[in-house]
Amino acid sequence: MRLPDPLRSRAVLLGFDSFTDPDLPDLPAVTHNVDDLAEVLTSPWGTALPDKHCTRHREAAPAAGLADLTSIGAHLAAAAEEAEDLLLVYYAGHGILGPDGDLYLSLPGTSSEPDLVAWTGIPFTLVRRTLANARADSRVLILDCCFSGLAIGAMATTTSVVAGQLEVAGTCTLASSPANRPSSAPVGARHTAYTGELLDLLRHGTTDATEFLTLQTIHEHLARVLPSKGHPRPELRNTHTVGRLALARNRAYSGVADPAAMVREATRLERLGDSAGAVRWYREAAGAGRPDAMRELSRLLERDGNRVQAGMWRRRAAESGDPVTMYEAGVSSWHAGDLARAERWLRKAAAAGLPEAEADLERLLRRRK
């Protein structure tokens, strides 16, 4: 079980909440689906993708449907070409069947008219082909939609799609409902039912799982929770070894839940020489927003030669208000000759009460006169 390499992974999140066709009801929760899932995937306690590696596409109506399809295709093709470890594609919206029985994913300008569906939606065959031909070792497709019909409070009322369309070669597919059930989109909820439970699990973890929330673990949890709340039972296909890939650490795995306690545990483990354990708990605390943990994590990662990740955490520590890291950013900027940036960081560190930052700021200001 492992987390993907964030620098060699890509995610494309597609979600559409408003539609020009009066027979396709708006799905306000989809906006939050995309934004909140992106937050998890780019968070240090989640998949830790760099922001530029997580593409969001959630334009509201009225959008130029066909032009939008071109843009989406370009994003998918680029991600499929760039991803080497994980390629994750997520879609939330309306799934519609064309007159030929094929699945189409709705865009803001998609028409529900049978003769126009194929001309205005995203042909699922294109998504399948892109995933099947991607170079990534692990490919994951998450579909939070059902596949025909309309309803208020749900994405559809009836479905009759051939489940085999979800069997994408070499790809682990998570679907929010079986082929003969609609996916729930409760009116007034922040998220659709499936994505809401997925986000809750990724954010808070579960005591029923071990350290990592693998795709298999995620599905098993959702398959228990969703039916117990009256929602359809989700489906999972084509796991193979991909099912052991994780999307986040399980934040409920240990009794250590308080971020301050995480820092203390990391410090204790570092003193004992357990660097791996210290990194893990600093990472947990950093993901919970502790600037001091971000600073210490960057130090250990730098020591281990992981300069890219160390630099990322150092920047986040400074941006989160850690006085020591702000001071270090000011000093390094001074040495690099960027006096304006140096002054900005030294001012922030001095305002946070760091005496050495005040002294250096005075020297810098005298030099700049």
C-alpha positions as CSV (number, residue, x, y, z in Angstrom):
1,M,0.0,0.0,0.0
2,R,1.3,3.4,-0.9
3,L,0.5,7.0,-1.9
4,P,1.2,8.1,-5.4
5,D,4.2,10.2,-6.3
6,P,2.7,13.7,-6.4
7,L,5.3,15.0,-8.9
8,R,4.6,12.2,-11.3
9,S,0.8,12.2,-11.0
10,R,-2.0,14.2,-12.5
11,A,-5.7,14.7,-11.8
12,V,-8.4,16.2,-14.0
13,L,-11.6,17.1,-12.1
14,L,-14.7,17.7,-14.3
15,G,-18.0,19.0,-12.8
16,F,-20.9,21.0,-14.2
17,D,-23.6,22.5,-12.0
18,S,-25.7,24.5,-14.4
19,F,-27.3,23.6,-17.7
20,T,-29.1,25.5,-20.5
21,D,-31.4,22.6,-21.3
22,P,-34.6,23.0,-19.1
23,D,-34.9,19.3,-18.8
24,L,-31.5,19.0,-17.2
25,P,-31.9,20.3,-13.6
26,D,-29.1,22.2,-12.1
27,L,-26.8,20.5,-9.6
28,P,-25.4,23.2,-7.3
29,A,-23.5,20.7,-5.1
30,V,-21.2,19.8,-8.0
31,T,-19.3,23.1,-7.6
32,H,-18.4,22.2,-4.1
33,N,-17.6,18.6,-5.2
34,V,-14.9,19.8,-7.5
35,D,-13.4,22.5,-5.2
36,D,-13.4,20.4,-2.1
37,L,-12.0,17.3,-3.8
38,A,-9.2,19.4,-5.3
39,E,-8.4,20.7,-1.8
40,V,-8.0,17.1,-0.6
41,L,-5.9,16.0,-3.6
42,T,-3.5,18.9,-3.2
43,S,-3.4,18.8,0.6
44,P,-0.3,17.4,2.3
45,W,-2.3,14.9,4.3
46,G,-4.1,13.8,1.1
47,T,-2.5,13.0,-2.3
48,A,-0.2,16.1,-2.0
49,L,-0.5,16.9,-5.7
50,P,1.1,20.3,-6.7
51,D,-1.7,22.6,-7.5
52,K,-0.6,22.8,-11.2
53,H,-1.0,19.0,-11.4
54,C,-4.7,19.1,-10.4
55,T,-6.9,20.6,-13.2
56,R,-10.4,21.8,-12.4
57,H,-13.0,22.3,-15.0
58,R,-16.4,23.4,-13.7
59,E,-17.7,26.2,-15.9
60,A,-21.3,27.1,-15.3
61,A,-23.9,27.8,-18.0
62,P,-24.1,29.4,-20.4
63,A,-20.9,27.9,-21.7
64,A,-19.9,27.1,-25.3
65,G,-20.5,23.4,-25.1
66,L,-18.5,22.3,-28.2
67,A,-15.7,24.7,-27.5
68,D,-15.7,23.4,-23.9
69,L,-15.4,19.9,-25.2
70,T,-12.2,20.8,-27.1
71,S,-10.7,22.4,-23.9
72,I,-11.6,19.3,-21.8
73,G,-10.1,17.0,-24.4
74,A,-6.9,19.1,-24.4
75,H,-6.6,18.9,-20.6
76,L,-7.3,15.1,-20.6
77,A,-4.8,14.4,-23.3
78,A,-2.1,16.5,-21.6
79,A,-2.7,14.8,-18.3
80,A,-2.6,11.4,-19.9
81,E,0.7,12.2,-21.6
82,E,2.3,13.7,-18.5
83,A,1.2,11.3,-15.7
84,E,3.7,8.5,-15.0
85,D,2.4,7.2,-11.6
86,L,-1.3,8.2,-11.1
87,L,-3.8,9.6,-13.6
88,L,-7.1,10.4,-11.8
89,V,-10.1,11.6,-13.7
90,Y,-13.3,12.6,-11.8
91,Y,-16.6,13.6,-13.3
92,A,-19.8,14.9,-11.6
93,G,-22.9,16.0,-13.5
94,H,-25.6,14.3,-15.6
95,G,-25.0,11.1,-17.4
96,I,-27.2,10.6,-20.4
97,L,-27.8,7.7,-22.8
98,G,-27.8,8.5,-26.5
99,P,-30.2,6.7,-28.9
100,D,-27.4,4.2,-29.6
101,G,-27.2,3.2,-26.0
102,D,-23.8,4.8,-25.5
103,L,-23.0,7.0,-22.5
104,Y,-22.5,10.7,-22.7
105,L,-21.4,13.0,-19.9
106,S,-23.2,16.3,-19.9
107,L,-21.7,19.7,-20.4
108,P,-23.5,23.0,-19.6
109,G,-24.8,23.2,-23.1
110,T,-25.7,19.6,-23.6
111,S,-29.1,18.9,-25.1
112,S,-31.2,16.1,-23.7
113,E,-32.9,15.6,-27.1
114,P,-32.0,12.1,-28.2
115,D,-30.8,13.3,-31.6
116,L,-28.6,16.0,-30.1
117,V,-27.0,14.2,-27.2
118,A,-24.1,12.9,-29.2
119,W,-23.5,16.3,-30.7
120,T,-23.5,18.2,-27.4
121,G,-22.2,15.9,-24.7
122,I,-18.8,14.3,-23.9
123,P,-18.8,10.8,-25.5
124,F,-17.7,8.5,-22.8
125,T,-15.8,6.5,-25.4
126,L,-13.4,9.4,-25.7
127,V,-12.7,9.3,-22.0
128,R,-12.3,5.5,-22.1
129,R,-9.8,5.7,-25.0
130,T,-7.8,8.4,-23.3
131,L,-7.5,6.5,-20.1
132,A,-6.8,3.2,-21.8
133,N,-3.9,4.8,-23.8
134,A,-2.4,6.8,-20.9
135,R,1.1,6.0,-19.9
136,A,0.5,6.2,-16.1
137,D,1.1,3.1,-14.1
138,S,-2.2,3.6,-12.2
139,R,-5.3,5.0,-13.7
140,V,-8.4,5.9,-11.7
141,L,-11.8,7.0,-12.9
142,I,-14.4,8.3,-10.5
143,L,-17.9,8.9,-11.9
144,D,-20.5,10.6,-9.7
145,C,-23.4,10.5,-12.0
146,C,-26.1,8.2,-13.3
147,F,-26.7,7.5,-16.9
148,S,-30.2,8.6,-18.0
149,G,-33.3,10.4,-16.9
150,L,-34.0,13.4,-14.8
151,A,-35.2,14.2,-11.3
152,I,-35.4,16.8,-8.6
153,G,-33.0,15.9,-5.7
154,A,-31.3,13.2,-7.8
155,M,-29.3,13.1,-11.0
156,A,-31.8,10.8,-12.8
157,T,-34.9,8.7,-12.4
158,T,-34.2,5.8,-14.6
159,T,-31.1,4.1,-16.0
160,S,-30.4,1.5,-18.5
161,V,-26.8,1.8,-19.4
162,V,-24.7,-1.3,-20.2
163,A,-22.4,-1.6,-17.2
164,G,-19.6,-2.9,-19.5
165,Q,-19.1,0.6,-20.7
166,L,-17.4,1.3,-17.4
167,E,-14.8,-1.5,-17.9
168,V,-11.9,0.7,-19.0
169,A,-8.8,-1.3,-19.8
170,G,-6.2,-1.0,-17.1
171,T,-8.3,1.5,-15.1
172,C,-9.8,1.3,-11.6
173,T,-13.3,2.7,-11.9
174,L,-15.4,3.9,-9.0
175,A,-19.1,4.6,-9.8
176,S,-21.5,6.3,-7.5
177,S,-24.3,3.8,-8.2
178,P,-25.1,0.6,-10.1
179,A,-26.2,0.7,-13.7
180,N,-29.8,0.4,-12.8
181,R,-29.9,2.9,-9.9
182,P,-29.7,6.8,-9.9
183,S,-27.0,8.6,-8.0
184,S,-28.2,10.8,-5.2
185,A,-27.9,14.6,-5.3
186,P,-29.9,15.7,-2.3
187,V,-31.5,19.1,-2.6
188,G,-29.7,21.8,-0.5
189,A,-26.7,19.6,0.4
190,R,-23.2,20.9,0.0
191,H,-22.2,17.8,-1.9
192,T,-23.8,15.0,-3.9
193,A,-24.2,11.9,-1.7
194,Y,-21.3,9.9,-3.1
195,T,-18.7,12.7,-3.2
196,G,-19.8,14.0,0.2
197,E,-19.1,10.6,1.9
198,L,-15.9,10.3,-0.1
199,L,-14.7,13.7,1.1
200,D,-15.7,12.9,4.7
201,L,-13.7,9.7,4.6
202,L,-10.6,11.4,3.1
203,R,-10.7,14.3,5.5
204,H,-11.5,12.4,8.8
205,G,-10.5,8.8,8.1
206,T,-12.1,5.7,9.7
207,T,-11.2,3.5,12.6
208,D,-12.0,0.5,10.4
209,A,-8.9,0.9,8.2
210,T,-5.2,0.9,8.6
211,E,-2.7,3.7,7.8
212,F,-3.7,4.3,4.2
213,L,-7.0,4.9,2.5
214,T,-6.6,2.7,-0.6
215,L,-9.1,2.6,-3.4
216,Q,-10.3,-0.8,-2.2
217,T,-10.7,0.6,1.4
218,I,-12.5,3.7,0.1
219,H,-15.0,1.6,-1.9
220,E,-15.7,-0.9,1.0
221,H,-16.3,2.0,3.4
222,L,-18.7,3.8,1.0
223,A,-20.4,0.6,0.1
224,R,-21.3,0.3,3.8
225,V,-22.1,3.9,4.6
226,L,-24.1,5.0,1.6
227,P,-26.8,2.2,1.6
228,S,-27.2,2.7,5.4
229,K,-28.3,6.3,4.6
230,G,-30.7,5.3,1.9
231,H,-28.4,6.0,-1.0
232,P,-27.5,3.5,-3.8
233,R,-24.6,1.1,-3.3
234,P,-21.6,2.2,-5.3
235,E,-19.6,0.0,-7.6
236,L,-15.9,-0.7,-8.1
237,R,-14.3,-2.3,-11.1
238,N,-10.9,-3.4,-12.3
239,T,-9.0,-2.9,-9.1
240,H,-6.2,-5.5,-9.7
241,T,-3.1,-4.0,-8.0
242,V,-4.4,-0.4,-8.5
243,G,-6.8,-1.1,-5.6
244,R,-3.9,-1.0,-3.2
245,L,-3.0,2.6,-4.2
246,A,-4.0,5.2,-1.7
247,L,-5.5,8.6,-2.1
248,A,-4.8,9.8,1.5
249,R,-3.4,8.7,4.8
250,N,-6.1,7.5,7.3
251,R,-6.4,10.4,9.7
252,A,-8.2,8.2,12.2
253,Y,-5.5,5.4,12.2
254,S,-3.8,6.4,15.4
255,G,-5.0,7.7,18.8
256,V,-2.9,10.8,18.1
257,A,-5.5,13.2,16.7
258,D,-4.5,16.6,18.2
259,P,-2.1,18.4,15.9
260,A,0.0,19.6,18.9
261,A,0.2,16.0,20.1
262,M,1.3,15.0,16.6
263,V,4.2,17.5,16.8
264,R,5.2,16.1,20.2
265,E,5.1,12.6,18.9
266,A,7.2,13.5,15.9
267,T,9.8,15.2,18.1
268,R,9.9,12.2,20.4
269,L,10.4,9.8,17.5
270,E,13.1,12.0,16.0
271,R,15.0,12.0,19.3
272,L,14.8,8.2,19.2
273,G,16.2,8.1,15.7
274,D,13.0,7.1,14.0
275,S,13.2,9.6,11.1
276,A,10.5,7.9,9.1
277,G,8.0,8.0,12.0
278,A,8.9,11.7,12.7
279,V,8.3,12.6,9.1
280,R,4.9,10.9,9.1
281,W,3.7,12.7,12.2
282,Y,5.2,16.1,11.1
283,R,3.3,15.5,7.8
284,E,0.1,14.8,9.6
285,A,0.4,17.9,11.8
286,A,1.5,20.0,8.8
287,G,-1.6,18.8,7.0
288,A,-3.7,20.0,9.9
289,G,-2.2,23.4,9.5
290,R,0.7,23.5,12.0
291,P,3.3,25.9,10.6
292,D,6.0,24.6,13.0
293,A,5.4,21.1,11.7
294,M,5.7,22.4,8.2
295,R,9.1,23.9,9.1
296,E,10.4,20.7,10.8
297,L,9.1,18.6,8.0
298,S,10.9,20.7,5.4
299,R,14.1,20.3,7.5
300,L,13.9,16.5,7.5
301,L,13.0,16.3,3.9
302,E,16.0,18.6,3.0
303,R,18.3,16.4,5.1
304,D,17.0,13.3,3.2
305,G,17.7,15.0,-0.2
306,N,14.1,15.7,-1.1
307,R,14.7,19.3,-2.0
308,V,11.5,19.8,-4.1
309,Q,9.1,18.7,-1.3
310,A,11.3,20.5,1.3
311,G,11.0,23.7,-0.6
312,M,7.2,23.3,-0.9
313,W,6.8,22.8,2.8
314,R,9.2,25.7,3.6
315,R,7.1,28.0,1.5
316,R,3.9,26.8,3.1
317,A,5.4,27.3,6.6
318,A,6.3,30.9,5.8
319,E,2.9,31.6,4.2
320,S,1.2,30.1,7.2
321,G,2.9,32.5,9.6
322,D,5.8,30.6,11.1
323,P,8.2,33.3,12.3
324,V,11.4,31.3,12.0
325,T,10.6,30.3,8.4
326,M,9.6,33.9,7.5
327,Y,12.9,35.1,8.9
328,E,14.9,32.5,7.0
329,A,13.0,33.5,3.8
330,G,14.0,37.1,4.4
331,V,17.6,36.3,5.0
332,S,17.8,34.0,1.9
333,S,16.2,36.7,-0.2
334,W,18.7,39.2,1.1
335,H,21.6,37.0,0.2
336,A,20.0,36.5,-3.3
337,G,19.9,40.3,-3.8
338,D,16.1,40.5,-3.7
339,L,15.9,43.3,-1.1
340,A,12.2,44.1,-1.6
341,R,11.3,40.5,-0.9
342,A,13.8,40.3,2.0
343,E,12.2,43.4,3.6
344,R,8.7,41.9,3.2
345,W,9.6,38.7,5.0
346,L,11.7,40.4,7.7
347,R,8.8,42.7,8.5
348,K,6.5,39.8,8.9
349,A,8.9,37.9,11.1
350,A,9.6,41.0,13.2
351,A,5.8,41.6,13.5
352,A,5.5,38.1,14.8
353,G,8.0,39.0,17.6
354,L,11.3,37.5,16.4
355,P,14.1,39.8,17.8
356,E,16.7,38.8,15.2
357,A,14.3,39.7,12.4
358,E,13.8,43.2,13.9
359,A,17.6,43.7,14.1
360,D,18.2,42.5,10.5
361,L,15.3,44.6,9.3
362,E,16.9,47.7,10.8
363,R,20.2,46.9,9.1
364,L,18.5,46.3,5.8
365,L,16.5,49.6,5.9
366,R,19.7,51.5,6.7
367,R,21.5,49.9,3.8
368,R,18.6,50.7,1.4
369,K,18.6,54.4,2.3
